[in-house]
């Protein structure tokens, strides 16, 4: 019996597999970070700003841009005009929504939601509203008003 080796391939298949592995690793890391953030997101109220901490959509918002007098506590199951209609750039998982969404009333909103009841709706002068699932919504709004 005679055996003939196949000519070795160039390094292109290895580079291709390395790129795919890197891409999959980045996606997996982003998913783990999102899962971690869904359990550890928070709102920090500082003397001059409100800071949303968590996943990719966190940001700092100056307090003077918040329309605190228009803040409401909503039940999104009953107030359909404020419920989420379409995700434009964000995370949508069962029990966790964050990022940019359009509401049924057409408004743009930055949301951090883990439930649909007792949601803080907080409009801003920046062209969007905040929808937040804070643990103590009344205390949060009172702190904003001080």
Secondary structure, 3 states (H helix, E strand, C coil): CCCCCCCCCCCHHHHHHHHHHHHHHHHHHHHHHHHHHHHHCEEEECCCEEEEECCCCCEEEEHHHECHHHCEEECCCCCHHHCEEEEEEEEEECCEEEEEEEECCCCEEEEEECCCCCEEEEEECCCCEEEECCCCHHHHHHHHHC
